[in-house]
């Protein structure tokens, strides 16, 4: 790989980290990691390129200028995938708080997708909704999306980082490595997985790229492990209009069981993008200059979250987004903070990716005799009067085989029962995080 990794890259990283350190408020954190293992008999295959013998950069490629527009096909694909993944997690955790970053999972799996071939590639394309796009389009669109999303305004920090951690003797195909470096700005590192300190080095990268909100994704490294692919997304934004702490107070929050608990709530009034049906209320509370917003969907008292989720899909989502209009009103939101962790193997298998986890998996564009062993996802979120901070990480293991409406009565939206929420980039339509909050914890 003949690339000149100059000092400009270091300057870029320093500027990016300087921006990310300048905020006070927290929303969420999520990270994505992919793990891989190859049998010892495959490590010296002459068809593979030896990572241990090839000099690889130890820093990320610089991100190009933000593109003027993003291909809507990829955003639409990620939206469909995100809601499908969320629906599978609801099957297991429908009575628990859920908070995920579909964007983090999608970035991690897109990097892995570069190593897939044959029916495994077809299955991943179907699960990720990438049909109709060739690999070159997928990669270039992700590169454009990453560049557009990062640090959208002075009051919002949004960083997306990718990395590959290869066992020091592993041999992986050069095109696979090069694509991940070029299009995903992935940092590539050779590591002695037998070293007891190896997990700490990987976890330190996760901590650094989520501002410490997620400090561990790897507990141990199995003897046959050869590759980890990681994605980390960190978000921190201040509300366009901060909530006045003097107006925050304890109010009743009603759980799905009917039980009532007292919980700190934040209150505010003003003009908001708002949408209401006979089944739910929805409001968009903006960060910074309004490019990124926190969306809250609250089922009405004659309905519930289960009923709402029956209609939650990509088609309805796009219809709902087009119906939001500026309207005067008041909002009362619970202050909350949570961590979430899930292994996504079952959910992704249910979406059609089962082959990728079996001995029939074909990741020949990455190396020989590979399968995904585990896809792991962690998130953190905190919402308070000042704003939100977010980060996410996902791991995949591979082993052997708008105008204001005419004058209306001001709305009142009191979020005192289970609700659905997202953090959305309004310019590209990308959903960064989504969650089901059934019992807020501050």
N, C-alpha and C positions, 0 to 999 in steps of 0.2 A: 504494500500500500504506500504509494508515493505521494505523501501529503506533507506539507510544511506546517507543522503545528507550532506556530510562532508565539511570541510574547503577547500578541493581541488577544489570544485565547485566555491567557492568564488574567489580563486586564479585564476582559469581559466577565469572567467568573467573579473577580473581586468586586466589580460594579454591581453584579447581580446579588451577591451576598450582602453587600452594603445596603442595598435597597430593602432586602428582606428583614434586616435587623431593625428597621426604623419604625416599627409599629407597636402599639400597646395592647391590642385586643386580639382575642382568639376566637376562631370559628371551628375549624375542623382540621384533622390531619389524616392522611391516608397514604399507604405505600404499597407497591406491588413488587414482588420478587418471583423470579422463575428459577427453578433448580433443575439441574440435569445430571444424569450419570451415564457413562459409557463403559461397557465391559473392557477389562484389561486387554483382551485379545484384539480389540478394535483400535487401541490407542496408537498403534504403529502402522495403521493402514496407509499405504502409499498414496491413496486417493485423497487423503485429508491433509490439511496444512497444519504443521505443528505450531501451536501457540507458543510453546516454550522456546521454539527456535526462531520465531518471528518477532522482531522488535515492534512493540505496540505502544501507542501513545498512552500516557497516564492522565490525560486531561480531556475534557469534553471539547467537541468542535464548537466554534462560535455559531450562534443562531443568526440567521440572516434577518434583514429588515422585515417588519411585519407586512405580509402580503395585503393587497387592497381587498381581496375577496377570498373566500374559502369555498372549496367544492362542497355543495350542499349534500352530495351523495354520501360522503363520509360522515358528516354530522347526523344525517338521517339514519345511517347504519348504526352509529353509536347510540342514538336515542332508542332505536328498536331493541338493540342488544341490552342496553341498560334496564329497560322495563321488563324484558324477559328474565334477566338475571334476578332482578328485584322480586319478581313474582315467585321464582323458585325459592328464594330465601324466606319469603313469607310462609311457605309451606312448613318450614321447620321452626321458624321463630315468630309466628303470627301474634303471639301474646307478649313479645319482648320488644324492647327498643332495637331498631335496626338503623345503621347509618353506613352507607357505602359510597365509594367513588367509582362509578361505572367507567369514567374516563381513565382512571388509574389502571383498572383491570384491562380495559381495551388497549391501552398503550403497551402493557406487558405482554398481552397475548399477540399483539401485532408484531412485536419483535420476535416472538416464538414462531409466528406464522411464516417468517422468512426462512425457517428451517424445514418446513413441512412440504410434503410432496404427495402426489397420487390421491387416494381416497381420504387420507388424513387431512390434506390441504383442503379438499372439497368439504369435508365435515366441519373444519374450522371456519371456512368461508361462510357456510350456512349458519353456524352458531353465531358468528360475529356480524352477520348480515352484509358480507362483503361481495356477494355474487354480483357479477357485472363489472367488477373492477379487477384489472390485472395487478400483479404484484408491484410493478413500477408505479401505477396510479395510487395504490394503497400507501406505499412508502412516501411518495412526494406529497400526498395530501396530509399525511400525519406530520411531515416536516413543516408544511405551511401552517397547520393547525397549532402546533406547538409554538411556532414563532408568533402567531397572532394572539394567542391566549396570554402569554407571559407578561406580567406586570402591566396591566391595561391602563392604569392611571395612578396619580400620585398618592391616592388614599387606599389603593388596593395592591397588595403583593401577591403574585401568583407565580410560583416556580415549579417547573416540571423537569425532573432529572431521571436519567436512565443509566444503568450500568450492567456490565457483564463481568462475572467473576469465574474464571476458568481454573480448574485444577492444573498445576504447573506442567504436567506431562500430557495433558489432553491435546488431541489434534482435531481441530474443527475446520470446516471449509472456509477458505478466505472470503468468498462472496457473502457468506452469512455474517461474518464479522464486519466486513466493510459496509454492508447495508445498514447494520445497526449503528455503526459509527457515523456514517454519512447522513442518514435520514433521521435518526433518533438521538444524535449527539451522545451516544452511549460511551461512558468511560469503560475501558477494557483493562482488566488487571489479571495477571497470572498469580496464583496463590497456592501455597502448599497446604492442601486440605487436611493433611495428617497432623499439621501443627495445631496444638491446642488453642493457640491464639487466633486461628483463622476465622471462627465465627464472630469474634469481637471486631475484627477488621471490617467485615461485611456490615455488622450491626452499627458500627460507628458511622459508616457512610449513610445508613438510613437515618440515624439520629441527626447528623449534620444537615441532611436535606429535608428534614421535617422540623427543624428548629427544636429538636429534643422532644417533640410531642409523641413520637414513636421511637423507642430506644432499642427494640429487639424484634427481629423477624426470623433469625436463625437460632435455634436452640442447640443443635448439634449437626455435624456433617457426617453422613453415613460413608463407609469405606468406598462404596462404588459411585459416589457422587462426583460429577466432573464439571458441572456448570450451574451457575445461578444467574438468572436474568432478573433485574430489579427495576421497578419504576417507583418514584416518590413524587407526590404532588403536595405542595404546601400553599395554603391560602390564608391570607390575613387581610381583612378589610374593615374599615370604619364606616358606620352608617352615614349616609348623606346628611341625615339629621339625627344626632345622637339622642338616645332616650335620657330624660332627666331622672337622675337617681332619686331625687326628692319625691318623684311621683311613683316610684316603685314601692310595692307593698305586698303583704301576704294576702292571697285570695284562695278560694276553693278551686281545686282541680279535680274533676270527676273521672275516675278510672273506668275502664270498660266493664268492670264488675259492678259498678254503681257506687263503689266506695269513694268517699270524699277525703282529700288530703289538702292541707294548707301548703301553698308553694309561692315563692317570690315571683311576682309578675311585673313586667315593664309596661308602661302606658305612654301613648303618644297620639297626637291628632294632626291632621294636615291633608294634603292631596296625595293620593296613592293610585297606582294602577290597580284596578279592582275588577273582579268578575264574580257573579253570583248566579246560581241556578236553584231549582227547588230542592236540590240534594246537598249543595255545599256552598260555602263562601271561600273566596281565594283573594289573596292580596300579595302584591310585590313590594317588598321593602328594599330600597336601593342602597348600594354602597358607593362611596365616592361620587363620580360624575354620572352614575346610573347605568354604566355598561353591564355591571354584574349586580344581580339582585337575589334576595332571599325570598323564595315563594312559599307561602303557607296555604295549604288546602285543609279547611275545617268542615267535616261533615255536619250537617244540621242536626238538631236534636231528634228529628224524626228519622234519622238515618244513622250510619256508623261507618267506621273505617273499612270493615269487611265489604260492605256494599260499595263503597267508593273504589276499592281495589278491583272489583269486578269490571269496572269501566276504565281502569287506568291502563292505557296502552298508547303506543306512539301516535296512532291516528287521532284519538281523542285529545291527546296532549297538544298536538299541533292546532287542532280546532280551538281548544281552550286558550292557547297562547294568543290567538288572533282576536279573541273576544275581550281581552283586558282593555279597560279604558280609564282615563283619569277621573277620579271622583273624590269628593271631600268625605272624610270619615275619621274614625278613631280606631286604634288597634291596641289590644292588650295581649302581650306575648309572655309566655313563661321564660324565665332565665333557665338555661340548662347546660349541662356539661356531661359528656359520656365518652367511653371507649367502646369499640366494637371489634370483634375478631371472628373470622369464619374461614373454614376450609371449603373451597368452592368446587371440589371434584364432582360431587353429586349433582350440584346445580348445573355445571357445564355439561356433564354427561346427559342430563335430562334435556339440554338444549341441542343435543346431537353430536357432541364432541367425545362420546364414549370411547371411540377407537383410539384417540390420542393417549388414553390412559392404559391401553392394553398392549400385549406383545405383538399385535398386528399393526401398531403405529408405524408410520413412515415419516421419519424426520431425516431423510437421506440428504437433504440440502444443508443440514447442520452437521451430521456425522452418521455413523452406522449403528444399527440396533439400539435405537433410542425410543423412550416413551416418557410421557409426563408422569411424574410420581405424585406431585402435589401442587395445587394452586392455593396459596394462602393470602388472606387479605386482612389488613388491620386499618382501623380509622380512629381518629379522635375528633371531637367537636366541642366547642364551647360558644355559647351565644350569651352576650351580656349587653349592658346599656351602651357600651362604646362601639361594639361591632362583633366581628367573628374572626376566628382563626381556624384554618383547616389543613390537614395533611393526610396522606393515604399511602399505604404500601401493600403490594400484592406479590405473592411468590408462587412460582410454578416450578415443580420439580420434575426433572426428566431422568429416567433411569432405564436400565436394560429393559430390553424388550418389555306617537299616539295623541290624538286630540281629546279634549275634555268634553264629556257628555253635557247635554243641556241640564240646567239646574235640577237637582234631585235632592231628596232628603238625605242628609249625611248618613253613611252606613256606620254600623257599630259591629266590630268583630272582636269577640272575647274568646280567646283561644284557651278554654278551660276544660278541654276534654281531648282525647287522643287525636292526633293530626298527622298529615303527611307534609313533608317539606323538601325543597331542593335549593341548591345554589346553582344559578344558571348564568352563563355568559350570554347576554342578550344580543350581542353583535353577531356571533356565529351560531347561536342557538344551542351551544354545547352545555349539557348538564354535567357539572363538575362533581356534585355530591347529591345524594337523595337519601331520605330517611323516614322512618315510621316511628313517631314518638308517642308511646302509649303511657309512659309514666316519666315525666321529666325529673331529673336529679340535678340539683345545683351544686 
